[in-house]
Amino acid sequence: TTKAVARIGVLLNATPRRDEQGNVIGVVGIGQDITARLAQEREYSKLIDTANAPIFGVDTEGRVEVWNQCAMRLVGYSIDEVMGK
């Protein structure tokens, strides 16, 4: 949350800071504001979910990761019935 009480998304990358002997003495972090990217991803998800064509996606193991409303209407399986299977 910002000082102006706005909520933002932040991608944080951190790495340990070490002394000459290799002991961890702290951390160095770099933050990046990803608020706009998160909003775009939400819009993209809405577009997929409401498309007039069945859209689904599977991972490398063949498990369903994306299943839109049209796919659900076409084959009759709900999102809960197919996700991860």
All heavy atoms as an XYZ file, in Angstrom:
647
protein
N       0.850     -1.175      0.000
C       0.000      0.000      0.000
C       0.893      1.234      0.000
O       1.863      1.306      0.736
C      -0.915      0.012      1.228
O      -1.622     -1.218      1.289
C      -1.899      1.148      1.160
N       0.513      2.215     -0.804
C       1.297      3.449     -0.880
C       0.908      4.402      0.240
O      -0.078      4.191      0.945
C       1.073      4.154     -2.229
O      -0.277      4.595     -2.304
C       1.393      3.249     -3.398
N       1.645      5.472      0.362
C       1.338      6.495      1.359
C      -0.051      7.079      1.122
O      -0.760      7.425      2.055
C       2.392      7.601      1.315
C       2.275      8.607      2.419
C       3.445      9.582      2.386
C       3.368     10.555      3.527
N       4.511     11.487      3.526
N      -0.464      7.147     -0.161
C      -1.788      7.670     -0.517
C      -2.865      6.587     -0.406
O      -3.974      6.755     -0.880
C      -1.770      8.230     -1.937
N      -2.527      5.460      0.218
C      -3.432      4.336      0.459
C      -3.939      3.714     -0.854
O      -5.086      3.341     -0.987
C      -4.608      4.733      1.381
C      -5.331      3.494      1.879
C      -4.135      5.550      2.576
N      -3.065      3.624     -1.819
C      -3.374      2.924     -3.061
C      -2.673      1.577     -3.026
O      -1.516      1.481     -2.614
C      -2.892      3.729     -4.262
N      -3.379      0.540     -3.436
C      -2.786     -0.789     -3.455
C      -2.129     -1.017     -4.817
O      -2.736     -0.775     -5.844
C      -3.861     -1.834     -3.198
C      -3.288     -3.187     -2.980
C      -4.360     -4.159     -2.547
N      -3.714     -5.368     -2.152
C      -3.883     -5.978     -1.021
N      -4.745     -5.491     -0.161
N      -3.246     -7.070     -0.733
N      -0.875     -1.473     -4.812
C      -0.163     -1.727     -6.049
C       0.412     -3.134     -6.027
O       0.647     -3.708     -4.959
C       0.971     -0.701     -6.287
C       2.011     -0.751     -5.169
C       0.419      0.698     -6.443
C       3.258      0.057     -5.432
N       0.624     -3.690     -7.214
C       1.284     -4.983     -7.333
C       2.774     -4.766     -7.518
O       3.188     -3.917     -8.315
N       3.586     -5.518     -6.790
C       5.036     -5.362     -6.880
C       5.665     -6.734     -7.079
O       5.356     -7.682     -6.358
C       5.613     -4.712     -5.605
C       7.132     -4.644     -5.665
C       5.023     -3.329     -5.393
N       6.525     -6.823     -8.095
C       7.338     -8.014     -8.298
C       8.660     -7.748     -7.601
O       9.335     -6.750     -7.886
C       7.566     -8.255     -9.794
C       8.500     -9.405    -10.149
C       7.936    -10.734     -9.656
C       8.724     -9.444    -11.651
N       9.022     -8.596     -6.658
C      10.231     -8.388     -5.867
C      11.227     -9.502     -6.142
O      10.893    -10.681     -6.026
C       9.891     -8.343     -4.377
C      11.044     -8.120     -3.413
C      11.701     -6.773     -3.659
C      10.575     -8.231     -1.984
N      12.428     -9.120     -6.523
C      13.536    -10.059     -6.678
C      14.541     -9.736     -5.590
O      14.915     -8.570     -5.412
C      14.191     -9.913     -8.057
C      13.289    -10.419     -9.153
O      12.890    -11.567     -9.137
N      12.955     -9.555    -10.087
N      14.961    -10.763     -4.881
C      15.906    -10.538     -3.786
C      17.024    -11.571     -3.848
O      16.829    -12.697     -4.293
C      15.186    -10.633     -2.446
N      18.182    -11.151     -3.395
C      19.332    -12.040     -3.335
C      20.095    -11.752     -2.039
O      20.107    -10.615     -1.571
C      20.234    -11.860     -4.577
O      21.229    -12.877     -4.590
C      20.868    -10.503     -4.613
N      20.688    -12.781     -1.457
C      21.426    -12.531     -0.216
C      22.676    -11.679     -0.463
O      23.304    -11.754     -1.510
C      21.817    -13.925      0.279
C      21.592    -14.856     -0.850
C      20.700    -14.195     -1.832
N      22.982    -10.884      0.513
C      24.207    -10.083      0.514
C      25.193    -10.794      1.431
O      24.858    -11.136      2.557
C      23.878     -8.686      1.040
C      24.804     -7.649      0.558
C      24.302     -6.266      0.944
N      25.470     -5.549      1.413
C      25.537     -4.786      2.459
N      24.466     -4.566      3.186
N      26.656     -4.213      2.799
N      26.393    -11.028      0.936
C      27.361    -11.819      1.709
C      28.651    -11.037      1.974
O      29.037    -10.185      1.188
C      27.697    -13.100      0.953
C      26.487    -13.984      0.746
C      26.842    -15.246     -0.024
N      25.670    -16.035     -0.314
C      25.154    -16.954      0.484
N      25.720    -17.206      1.647
N      24.082    -17.629      0.134
N      29.296    -11.405      3.081
C      30.599    -10.800      3.374
C      31.703    -11.597      2.680
O      31.428    -12.534      1.924
C      30.834    -10.696      4.884
C      30.917    -12.053      5.585
O      31.056    -13.090      4.899
O      30.835    -12.073      6.832
N      32.977    -11.245      2.941
C      34.112    -11.893      2.282
C      34.198    -13.390      2.588
O      34.745    -14.160      1.800
C      35.433    -11.213      2.693
C      35.549     -9.766      2.272
C      34.811     -8.816      3.220
O      34.582     -9.148      4.395
O      34.451     -7.719      2.761
N      33.658    -13.816      3.729
C      33.696    -15.232      4.096
C      32.482    -16.007      3.576
O      32.366    -17.209      3.794
C      33.759    -15.392      5.626
C      35.080    -14.946      6.243
C      35.174    -13.443      6.361
O      34.201    -12.768      6.673
N      36.354    -12.910      6.088
N      31.581    -15.324      2.911
C      30.396    -15.992      2.364
C      29.204    -16.017      3.308
O      28.177    -16.626      3.006
N      29.311    -15.365      4.462
C      28.213    -15.317      5.421
C      27.156    -14.321      4.951
O      27.489    -13.235      4.477
C      28.719    -14.896      6.810
C      29.750    -15.856      7.343
O      29.551    -17.058      7.336
N      30.876    -15.322      7.787
N      25.909    -14.687      5.115
C      24.822    -13.786      4.749
C      24.772    -12.650      5.758
O      24.695    -12.872      6.962
C      23.471    -14.530      4.705
C      22.331    -13.560      4.431
C      23.502    -15.639      3.661
N      24.843    -11.415      5.242
C      24.826    -10.242      6.116
C      23.645     -9.321      5.817
O      23.477     -8.286      6.433
C      26.146     -9.452      6.015
C      26.395     -8.988      4.583
C      27.306    -10.280      6.550
C      27.538     -8.005      4.431
N      22.844     -9.728      4.868
C      21.695     -8.908      4.510
C      21.069     -9.400      3.225
O      21.308    -10.518      2.783
N      20.293     -8.531      2.637
C      19.608     -8.871      1.395
C      19.565     -7.634      0.509
O      19.507     -6.507      1.002
C      18.182     -9.404      1.673
C      17.287     -8.334      2.246
C      17.572    -10.002      0.429
N      19.646     -7.852     -0.781
C      19.491     -6.787     -1.755
C      18.241     -7.123     -2.546
O      18.096     -8.234     -3.061
C      20.710     -6.685     -2.703
C      20.464     -5.651     -3.789
C      21.962     -6.382     -1.923
N      17.320     -6.164     -2.622
C      16.078     -6.409     -3.329
C      15.801     -5.347     -4.376
O      16.192     -4.194     -4.226
N      15.162     -5.782     -5.445
C      14.742     -4.869     -6.504
C      13.248     -5.077     -6.702
O      12.795     -6.206     -6.930
C      15.483     -5.146     -7.819
C      16.982     -4.952     -7.631
C      14.947     -4.259     -8.939
C      17.814     -5.379     -8.819
N      12.492     -3.996     -6.598
C      11.044     -4.071     -6.776
C      10.620     -3.432     -8.078
O      11.224     -2.463     -8.532
N       9.597     -3.996     -8.690
C       9.061     -3.458     -9.941
C       7.546     -3.377     -9.828
O       6.893     -4.349     -9.461
C       9.450     -4.377    -11.098
C       8.944     -3.926    -12.444
C       9.348     -4.903    -13.544
O       9.959     -5.931    -13.303
N       8.978     -4.571    -14.755
N       6.989     -2.216    -10.135
C       5.541     -2.014    -10.111
C       4.919     -2.776    -11.278
O       5.197     -2.494    -12.439
C       5.215     -0.528    -10.211
C       3.732     -0.223    -10.145
O       2.907     -1.158    -10.167
O       3.388      0.971    -10.080
N       4.089     -3.773    -10.980
C       3.438     -4.563    -12.026
C       1.918     -4.399    -11.987
O       1.183     -5.240    -12.490
C       3.830     -6.051    -11.930
C       3.447     -6.642    -10.567
C       5.313     -6.248    -12.236
C       3.550     -8.144    -10.507
N       1.454     -3.304    -11.422
C       0.021     -3.048    -11.306
C      -0.662     -3.086    -12.674
O      -1.689     -3.741    -12.838
C      -0.233     -1.697    -10.616
O       0.468     -1.675     -9.364
C      -1.702     -1.471    -10.370
N      -0.088     -2.403    -13.661
C      -0.695     -2.369    -15.003
C      -0.700     -3.753    -15.635
O      -1.678     -4.152    -16.271
C       0.045     -1.378    -15.893
N       0.375     -4.495    -15.455
C       0.450     -5.855    -16.014
C      -0.615     -6.760    -15.417
O      -1.249     -7.544    -16.121
C       1.837     -6.440    -15.781
C       2.006     -7.809    -16.412
C       3.421     -8.280    -16.285
N       3.412     -9.490    -15.487
C       4.459    -10.014    -14.925
N       5.628     -9.442    -15.036
N       4.375    -11.123    -14.235
N      -0.826     -6.662    -14.120
C      -1.859     -7.472    -13.470
C      -3.239     -7.123    -14.006
O      -4.068     -8.015    -14.227
C      -1.796     -7.285    -11.953
C      -0.533     -7.809    -11.273
C      -0.537     -7.418     -9.800
C      -0.409     -9.308    -11.429
N      -3.505     -5.838    -14.241
C      -4.785     -5.415    -14.800
C      -4.963     -5.982    -16.209
O      -6.049     -6.446    -16.570
C      -4.887     -3.893    -14.814
N      -3.895     -5.964    -17.012
C      -3.963     -6.530    -18.360
C      -4.239     -8.023    -18.315
O      -5.015     -8.539    -19.116
C      -2.658     -6.276    -19.117
C      -2.468     -4.858    -19.541
C      -1.108     -4.627    -20.173
O      -0.145     -5.333    -19.872
N      -1.034     -3.643    -21.049
N      -3.623     -8.731    -17.387
C      -3.847    -10.175    -17.257
C      -5.292    -10.469    -16.872
O      -5.893    -11.430    -17.358
C      -2.881    -10.774    -16.238
C      -1.463    -10.836    -16.748
C      -0.473    -11.313    -15.699
O      -0.884    -11.689    -14.580
O       0.728    -11.309    -16.011
N      -5.875     -9.636    -16.010
C      -7.288     -9.829    -15.637
C      -8.194     -9.619    -16.846
O      -9.146    -10.366    -17.065
C      -7.668     -8.898    -14.492
C      -7.147     -9.359    -13.129
C      -7.761     -8.555    -11.989
N      -7.380     -7.157    -12.017
C      -6.277     -6.654    -11.476
N      -5.438     -7.439    -10.864
N      -6.029     -5.360    -11.528
N      -7.893     -8.589    -17.649
C      -8.677     -8.328    -18.858
C      -8.549     -9.482    -19.847
O      -9.524     -9.899    -20.460
C      -8.256     -7.017    -19.519
C      -8.716     -5.793    -18.755
C     -10.232     -5.706    -18.642
O     -10.930     -5.927    -19.647
O     -10.711     -5.423    -17.527
N      -7.349     -9.994    -19.996
C      -7.093    -11.126    -20.885
C      -7.884    -12.351    -20.423
O      -8.505    -13.039    -21.233
C      -5.592    -11.411    -20.909
C      -5.169    -12.562    -21.788
C      -5.352    -12.496    -23.157
C      -4.569    -13.689    -21.248
C      -4.956    -13.548    -23.966
C      -4.167    -14.738    -22.050
C      -4.359    -14.668    -23.404
O      -3.964    -15.709    -24.193
N      -7.901    -12.599    -19.126
C      -8.652    -13.731    -18.580
C     -10.148    -13.580    -18.836
O     -10.827    -14.545    -19.182
C      -8.404    -13.872    -17.082
O      -7.081    -14.268    -16.849
N     -10.659    -12.350    -18.682
C     -12.081    -12.096    -18.958
C     -12.396    -12.350    -20.420
O     -13.430    -12.932    -20.751
C     -12.463    -10.660    -18.598
C     -12.720    -10.426    -17.141
C     -13.361     -9.054    -16.969
C     -12.547     -8.213    -16.037
N     -13.043     -6.860    -15.861
N     -11.516    -11.890    -21.312
C     -11.708    -12.086    -22.746
C     -11.765    -13.573    -23.092
O     -12.645    -14.015    -23.836
C     -10.579    -11.408    -23.530
C     -10.628    -11.516    -25.040
C     -11.864    -10.810    -25.578
C      -9.368    -10.934    -25.648
N     -10.856    -14.359    -22.550
C     -10.849    -15.800    -22.794
C     -12.124    -16.431    -22.254
O     -12.772    -17.234    -22.932
C      -9.608    -16.458    -22.157
C      -8.358    -16.087    -22.950
C      -9.763    -17.975    -22.079
C      -7.066    -16.553    -22.326
N     -12.493    -16.077    -21.036
C     -13.642    -16.710    -20.397
C     -14.953    -16.408    -21.113
O     -15.851    -17.242    -21.138
C     -13.736    -16.283    -18.931
C     -14.683    -17.172    -18.154
O     -14.612    -18.412    -18.321
O     -15.506    -16.633    -17.392
N     -15.080    -15.237    -21.716
C     -16.346    -14.848    -22.335
C     -16.341    -14.984    -23.858
O     -17.299    -14.575    -24.515
C     -16.707    -13.402    -21.958
O     -15.663    -12.535    -22.395
C     -16.920    -13.262    -20.451
N     -15.289    -15.562    -24.434
C     -15.204    -15.720    -25.892
C     -16.341    -16.602    -26.403
O     -16.853    -17.470    -25.694
C     -13.861    -16.333    -26.269
N     -16.718    -16.387    -27.652
C     -17.780    -17.180    -28.277
C     -17.260    -18.470    -28.895
O     -17.943    -19.086    -29.705
C     -18.487    -16.343    -29.355
C     -19.315    -15.245    -28.742
O     -19.852    -15.396    -27.651
N     -19.408    -14.123    -29.423
N     -16.069    -18.868    -28.537
C     -15.471    -20.112    -29.010
C     -14.936    -20.868    -27.801
O     -14.518    -20.255    -26.825
C     -14.343    -19.816    -29.982
N     -14.961    -22.182    -27.852
C     -14.387    -22.941    -26.730
C     -12.878    -22.743    -26.699
O     -12.203    -22.876    -27.719
C     -14.744    -24.392    -27.048
C     -15.015    -24.430    -28.510
C     -15.477    -23.061    -28.902
N     -12.361    -22.364    -25.551
C     -10.923    -22.183    -25.370
C     -10.501    -22.981    -24.148
O     -11.103    -22.885    -23.084
C     -10.555    -20.698    -25.174
C     -10.969    -19.886    -26.402
C      -9.059    -20.544    -24.893
C     -10.772    -18.395    -26.253
N      -9.473    -23.794    -24.341
C      -8.911    -24.526    -23.213
C      -7.412    -24.595    -23.391
O      -6.886    -24.422    -24.489
C      -9.513    -25.933    -23.091
C      -9.173    -26.849    -24.233
C      -8.091    -27.700    -24.150
C      -9.937    -26.846    -25.392
C      -7.760    -28.528    -25.209
C      -9.627    -27.670    -26.442
C      -8.533    -28.518    -26.363
N      -6.714    -24.805    -22.302
C      -5.263    -24.930    -22.332
C      -4.843    -26.046    -21.413
O      -5.494    -26.309    -20.396
N      -3.790    -26.739    -21.805
C      -3.259    -27.831    -20.990
C      -1.774    -27.604    -20.752
O      -1.097    -26.941    -21.545
C      -3.486    -29.206    -21.652
C      -4.960    -29.521    -21.760
C      -2.829    -29.284    -23.014
N      -1.268    -28.162    -19.668
C       0.158    -28.063    -19.383
C       0.897    -29.209    -20.078
O       0.300    -29.989    -20.823
C       0.417    -28.027    -17.871
C       0.017    -29.305    -17.146
O      -0.229    -30.349    -17.801
O      -0.043    -29.278    -15.904
N       2.183    -29.325    -19.843
C       2.991    -30.353    -20.510
C       2.627    -31.767    -20.094
O       2.987    -32.723    -20.769
C       4.496    -30.123    -20.256
O       4.741    -30.145    -18.848
C       4.950    -28.808    -20.852
N       1.896    -31.892    -19.002
C       1.441    -33.210    -18.540
C       0.027    -33.512    -19.027
O      -0.537    -34.548    -18.689
C       1.489    -33.270    -17.004
C       2.850    -32.999    -16.400
C       3.861    -34.073    -16.752
O       3.493    -35.263    -16.755
O       5.024    -33.715    -17.025
N      -0.559    -32.579    -19.784
C      -1.914    -32.788    -20.305
C      -3.022    -32.392    -19.341
O      -4.192    -32.663    -19.594
N      -2.670    -31.729    -18.239
C      -3.679    -31.287    -17.264
C      -4.282    -29.960    -17.711
O      -3.559    -29.057    -18.142
C      -3.054    -31.133    -15.877
C      -2.628    -32.458    -15.259
C      -2.028    -32.226    -13.891
N      -0.809    -31.441    -14.006
C       0.422    -31.915    -13.811
N       0.586    -33.169    -13.467
N       1.474    -31.138    -13.933
N      -5.588    -29.838    -17.593
C      -6.283    -28.628    -18.018
C      -5.941    -27.471    -17.079
O      -6.064    -27.592    -15.862
C      -7.814    -28.857    -18.059
C      -8.549    -27.567    -18.408
C      -8.162    -29.955    -19.058
N      -5.516    -26.338    -17.677
C      -5.194    -25.125    -16.922
C      -6.111    -23.965    -17.278
O      -6.215    -23.012    -16.528
C      -3.747    -24.699    -17.195
C      -2.711    -25.658    -16.662
C      -1.314    -25.136    -16.882
O      -1.059    -24.497    -17.918
O      -0.470    -25.366    -16.005
N      -6.737    -24.024    -18.456
C      -7.655    -22.988    -18.920
C      -8.889    -23.683    -19.463
O      -8.775    -24.655    -20.212
C      -7.008    -22.126    -20.039
C      -8.008    -21.116    -20.589
C      -5.753    -21.439    -19.548
N     -10.065    -23.181    -19.077
C     -11.333    -23.773    -19.515
C     -12.374    -22.673    -19.490
O     -12.765    -22.211    -18.433
C     -11.728    -24.895    -18.568
C     -12.861    -25.759    -19.009
C     -14.151    -25.721    -18.546
C     -12.834    -26.813    -19.969
N     -14.910    -26.669    -19.155
C     -14.126    -27.364    -20.049
C     -11.837    -27.343    -20.787
C     -14.444    -28.419    -20.887
C     -12.167    -28.394    -21.614
C     -13.447    -28.915    -21.660
N     -12.817    -22.210    -20.663
C     -13.738    -21.078    -20.667
C     -15.201    -21.517    -20.640
O     -15.523    -22.713    -20.712
C     -13.442    -20.128    -21.833
C     -13.906    -20.625    -23.185
O     -14.251    -21.791    -23.361
N     -13.903    -19.743    -24.169
N     -16.088    -20.532    -20.539
C     -17.526    -20.808    -20.417
C     -18.075    -21.524    -21.647
O     -18.926    -22.399    -21.527
C     -18.287    -19.502    -20.192
C     -17.999    -18.863    -18.856
C     -18.705    -17.529    -18.702
O     -19.750    -17.290    -19.297
N     -18.138    -16.650    -17.901
N     -17.587    -21.157    -22.838
C     -18.076    -21.798    -24.057
C     -17.682    -23.274    -24.079
O     -18.485    -24.127    -24.478
C     -17.548    -21.075    -25.291
S     -18.272    -21.668    -26.827
N     -16.474    -23.598    -23.654
C     -16.051    -24.999    -23.573
C     -16.956    -25.753    -22.603
O     -17.379    -26.882    -22.870
C     -14.591    -25.094    -23.137
N     -17.294    -25.111    -21.496
C     -18.168    -25.717    -20.501
C     -19.542    -26.005    -21.096
O     -20.082    -27.100    -20.948
C     -18.296    -24.798    -19.283
C     -19.150    -25.360    -18.169
S     -19.229    -24.253    -16.726
C     -20.054    -22.829    -17.405
N     -20.124    -25.031    -21.812
C     -21.447    -25.235    -22.422
C     -21.404    -26.313    -23.501
O     -22.317    -27.125    -23.617
C     -21.956    -23.925    -23.024
C     -22.418    -22.910    -22.001
C     -23.136    -21.725    -22.637
N     -22.364    -21.062    -23.668
C     -21.501    -20.069    -23.446
N     -21.305    -19.629    -22.218
N     -20.832    -19.520    -24.442
N     -20.339    -26.342    -24.278
C     -20.233    -27.277    -25.392
C     -20.129    -28.733    -24.937
O     -20.820    -29.601    -25.463
C     -19.022    -26.917    -26.256
C     -18.823    -27.772    -27.503
C     -19.963    -27.529    -28.492
C     -17.485    -27.440    -28.148
N     -19.278    -28.990    -23.952
C     -19.050    -30.383    -23.532
C     -19.748    -30.765    -22.233
O     -19.832    -31.938    -21.897
C     -17.544    -30.710    -23.433
C     -16.870    -30.551    -24.778
C     -16.869    -29.874    -22.390
N     -20.240    -29.763    -21.498
C     -21.021    -30.061    -20.304
C     -20.231    -30.230    -19.023
O     -20.821    -30.475    -17.975
N     -18.906    -30.114    -19.072
C     -18.100    -30.247    -17.865
C     -17.810    -28.849    -17.295
O     -17.386    -27.957    -18.022
C     -16.766    -30.951    -18.142
C     -16.909    -32.419    -18.424
C     -16.811    -32.910    -19.723
C     -17.148    -33.307    -17.383
C     -16.942    -34.261    -19.982
C     -17.284    -34.665    -17.630
C     -17.186    -35.114    -18.938
O     -17.306    -36.457    -19.179
N     -18.000    -28.697    -15.993
C     -17.728    -27.408    -15.343
C     -16.225    -27.222    -15.171
O     -15.444    -28.168    -15.314
C     -18.406    -27.358    -13.978
O     -17.721    -28.220    -13.068
N     -15.857    -26.009    -14.837
C     -14.444    -25.700    -14.593
C     -13.890    -26.586    -13.476
O     -12.803    -27.138    -13.601
C     -14.270    -24.200    -14.247
C     -14.581    -23.355    -15.472
C     -12.878    -23.910    -13.708
C     -14.634    -21.872    -15.207
N     -14.676    -26.745    -12.410
C     -14.216    -27.576    -11.278
C     -13.994    -29.026    -11.697
O     -13.149    -29.705    -11.131
C     -15.226    -27.512    -10.132
C     -15.270    -26.146     -9.463
O     -14.270    -25.414     -9.552
O     -16.303    -25.820     -8.867
N     -14.767    -29.508    -12.653
C     -14.649    -30.907    -13.076
C     -13.421    -31.165    -13.952
O     -12.965    -32.313    -14.037
C     -15.902    -31.336    -13.837
C     -17.141    -31.428    -12.965
C     -18.396    -31.724    -13.761
O     -18.741    -30.892    -14.646
O     -19.010    -32.773    -13.503
N     -12.893    -30.136    -14.605
C     -11.786    -30.371    -15.536
C     -10.444    -29.799    -15.094
O      -9.393    -30.315    -15.493
C     -12.112    -29.845    -16.952
C     -13.311    -30.544    -17.532
C     -12.302    -28.345    -16.960
N     -10.449    -28.742    -14.299
C      -9.177    -28.094    -13.945
C      -8.250    -29.059    -13.232
O      -8.639    -29.751    -12.290
C      -9.430    -26.868    -13.073
C     -10.096    -25.729    -13.804
S      -9.162    -25.130    -15.221
C      -8.053    -24.023    -14.414
N      -7.006    -29.110    -13.739
C      -5.992    -29.970    -13.137
C      -6.112    -31.435    -13.490
O      -5.351    -32.261    -13.006
N      -7.035    -31.756    -14.380
C      -7.230    -33.179    -14.756
C      -6.885    -33.400    -16.200
O      -6.814    -32.541    -17.006
C      -8.684    -33.567    -14.507
C      -8.990    -33.473    -13.031
C     -10.420    -33.777    -12.766
C     -10.596    -33.672    -11.266
N     -11.783    -33.142    -10.832
